[in-house]
Amino acid sequence: MRQRKAKDLDKRLAQCSGHMVTTEDGSLQDFCSAGGDLYVEIGCGKGQFIIKKAAADPDSRYLAIEGQETVILRAAEKAMCVTGETEWPENVPGEERMEGVSADLDNLKFINCFVEHMEDLFKENQLAGVYLNFSDPWPKARHAKRRLTFHKRLADYAWALKPGGFIEIRTDNDGLFDFTLEEIEQVREIMHSEECTRDLHGPDCPYAAKEITTEYEDKFVASGKNINYVKVIIDKEK
């Protein structure tokens, strides 16, 4: 769903420029080529998940990708609040203010783009992990190829991932999850499922993935909605 354009969008994005990278000026390539493992979230939304990941793991690098300018603005501004560069705006709900999270976030950058092909952004075997959180389900059958878990897209992510790297997928949409599991089977020669559950936050689920959540996830869990989750490991040879 396209977001309404934020007030003073260009000015506010410019104020966040220290947290942004682009392909045009080489800043993306510089960030991706620095030391440490590199993890990518495709469709970062309001940013809570990737910010918490980066804050908890300062020795690795995290790249947040978001195609909609207004959405990535909110995520980048949230990062600036966490670093102490600015105060929390009044329009940010209390449950999204990430109170108690503080970090310099030098290991986190945002890029405003849609991912068509991983080779447009990354080198082969460059990534350690890819996160797909609550992606657009594209519910109409004729739009299946647009889903971020379509098997050709999964293979494309695998190209950019190093052997032993992973893709983590979580969604509230049960239909999209069924589709995703079927698509994983189509590329099982290069990846396999290591963790899988239809209730990530259920009392019997042992997976550590439930410890860091998105804003939407918190709302779904609070309402009693199950969260589907699968983690696949890349098996290809170098």
Secondary structure as UniProt FT lines:
FT   TURN            7..8
FT   HELIX           9..15
FT   HELIX           17..19
FT   HELIX           27..33
FT   STRAND          38..42
FT   TURN            45..46
FT   HELIX           48..56
FT   TURN            58..59
FT   STRAND          61..66
FT   HELIX           69..83
FT   TURN            90..91
FT   HELIX           94..96
FT   TURN            99..100
FT   TURN            106..107
FT   STRAND          108..112
FT   HELIX           118..120
FT   TURN            124..125
FT   STRAND          127..133
FT   HELIX           141..146
FT   TURN            148..149
FT   HELIX           151..160
FT   STRAND          161..171
FT   HELIX           174..186
FT   TURN            187..190
FT   STRAND          191..197
FT   TURN            200..201
FT   TURN            203..204
FT   HELIX           208..211
FT   HELIX           215..222
FT   TURN            223..224
FT   STRAND          228..234
//
